Amino acid sequence: MVMESMVIKIAAEITLVLLTLAVLLAFIRLFAGPSQADRIVALDLISVLIVAVLAALSIYRQQKAFLDVAIAYALIAFLGTVALARFRERLARTGGIDENQEEIDK
């Protein structure tokens, strides 16, 4: 029983390190860009990775409260991603942006 607990803790630690690295790489894409669509996808990826970090942290600390936070954060992040995508779509319809370019100079 103790050995299983130790293996789970080590696996959770490795998972947390790898997820943190993935979040850092996604932040690079968020700032580097080059288009708004790339930034929206990077932001969505970061929110999914944060939910995964919270789930792994729940396993590592053996506290269920982190799962509640992860569920609430996932719902809020989903709504934010949908709002950004609809905003970008609305701009594309009105001619504010082109699908392949950032913003069209007027």
Contacts in CASP RR format, 6 or more apart in sequence:
PFRMAT RR
TARGET T0000
AUTHOR 0000-0000-0000
METHOD contacts of the structure
MODEL  1
MVMESMVIKIAAEITLVLLTLAVLLAFIRLFAGPSQADRIVALDLISVLI
VAVLAALSIYRQQKAFLDVAIAYALIAFLGTVALARFRERLARTGGIDEN
QEEIDK
8 59 0 8 1.000
9 60 0 8 1.000
12 56 0 8 1.000
12 57 0 8 1.000
12 59 0 8 1.000
12 60 0 8 1.000
13 60 0 8 1.000
15 56 0 8 1.000
16 53 0 8 1.000
16 56 0 8 1.000
16 57 0 8 1.000
16 60 0 8 1.000
19 49 0 8 1.000
19 52 0 8 1.000
19 53 0 8 1.000
19 56 0 8 1.000
20 53 0 8 1.000
22 49 0 8 1.000
23 46 0 8 1.000
23 49 0 8 1.000
23 50 0 8 1.000
23 53 0 8 1.000
26 42 0 8 1.000
26 45 0 8 1.000
26 46 0 8 1.000
26 49 0 8 1.000
27 42 0 8 1.000
27 46 0 8 1.000
29 38 0 8 1.000
29 39 0 8 1.000
29 41 0 8 1.000
29 42 0 8 1.000
29 45 0 8 1.000
30 39 0 8 1.000
30 42 0 8 1.000
30 43 0 8 1.000
30 46 0 8 1.000
33 39 0 8 1.000
33 42 0 8 1.000
34 102 0 8 1.000
35 101 0 8 1.000
35 102 0 8 1.000
36 88 0 8 1.000
36 97 0 8 1.000
36 102 0 8 1.000
37 88 0 8 1.000
40 81 0 8 1.000
40 84 0 8 1.000
40 85 0 8 1.000
40 88 0 8 1.000
43 81 0 8 1.000
43 84 0 8 1.000
44 77 0 8 1.000
44 81 0 8 1.000
47 73 0 8 1.000
47 74 0 8 1.000
47 77 0 8 1.000
47 78 0 8 1.000
47 81 0 8 1.000
48 74 0 8 1.000
48 77 0 8 1.000
50 73 0 8 1.000
50 77 0 8 1.000
51 70 0 8 1.000
51 73 0 8 1.000
51 74 0 8 1.000
51 77 0 8 1.000
54 66 0 8 1.000
54 67 0 8 1.000
54 69 0 8 1.000
54 70 0 8 1.000
54 73 0 8 1.000
55 66 0 8 1.000
55 67 0 8 1.000
55 70 0 8 1.000
57 66 0 8 1.000
58 64 0 8 1.000
58 65 0 8 1.000
58 66 0 8 1.000
58 67 0 8 1.000
58 70 0 8 1.000
88 97 0 8 1.000
91 97 0 8 1.000
92 98 0 8 1.000
92 99 0 8 1.000
95 104 0 8 1.000
96 103 0 8 1.000
96 104 0 8 1.000
97 103 0 8 1.000
97 104 0 8 1.000
98 104 0 8 1.000
END
